[in-house]
Amino acid sequence: MTAALAPAVLDAADWRARRRDHERRADAWLAPHLARRRTGGRHPVEDFLFTYYSHRPAQLRRWHPGAGVTLRDADPAEFGPDYTAGAAGLTLDTDRVRARRAESIGWIRTLLAATAGRPAQFGCFGMHEWAMVYRQNQEQVRHNAWPLRLGPEATAAVVEERGVRCSHFDAFRFFTAPARPLNVLQPTRERQHELEQPGCLHANMDLYKWSYKLSPLVPSELVADAFALAREIRTLDMRASPYDLADLGHPPVRVETPEGRAEYATAQRGFAERAAVLRARLLAALDRSDQT
């Protein structure tokens, strides 16, 4: 059995500075989204992480130190019932959190470890987004305020020519009905641990989901790092999609061409490398929570 780690102790000035830095970082992301929400505006790139994922803006902004950290001179009312006060300061009650979320934590840990141990694949070229609009007209597509670059018929022809190689269930479930048989795999939730692979844009974007679902066991800085990566990945995802978002400052990655596919794969490899670091940090944070 691994020996328990001694908790890190943060003076009030240190942890308050960390909290301020986190809140400022989050506010830079939240302010434009909240402004659009007040006026009913929508942005297919910038709003996605707030509408697709269940983590609310106020939750992203809230700071937690993570497991095994003691905060001196901290008010328990500021941090909630999962924290306990001791002689040295306020500390997360990791046993309480783990007991309440044992099944979810185990599921996420297994997925992270399985994905990390699998070779990355870089041959999908973003066709999942094309499969989500396959054989739909402009009014039917999800982001129908934005035109399809090639039009419905030419978009369908690209899907049929390139094929679809999507391993991610939460992308596959949004495919149109006629697009699903074109995929080389038929992902299900039950097979997610078996099929998830570390080159997938959506699997790497989902590190944001797994990090916030593990909060407050993981530090909020890690959640924010995962959000930042997911935000960049979403930008590539939509630039490589069949939508024309040039008016939003997102010129297309033309994956229907050899040059566009090469550009996409290069960016995908870079994201996979950065995601591997975040995935390792999440697993390390879980290990630490087991030892405190």
Secondary structure, DSSP 8 states (H G I E B T S, - for coil): -------EEE-HHHHHHHHHHHHHHHHHHHHHHHHHHHHT---TTTTHHHHTS---HHHHHS----TTEEETT--HHHH-TTEEE-SS-EEE-HHHHHHHTHHHHHHHHHHHHHHHTS------TTHHHHHTTTT--TTTSTTTTS-BSSHHHHHHHHHHHH-B----HHHHTTS-TTTGGGBS----GGGHHHH--TT-HHHHHTHHHHHHHHTTSS-HHHHHHHHHHHHHHHHHHHHTSSB--GGGT-----TTSHHHHHHHHHHHHHHHHHHHHHHHHHHHHHHHHHH-
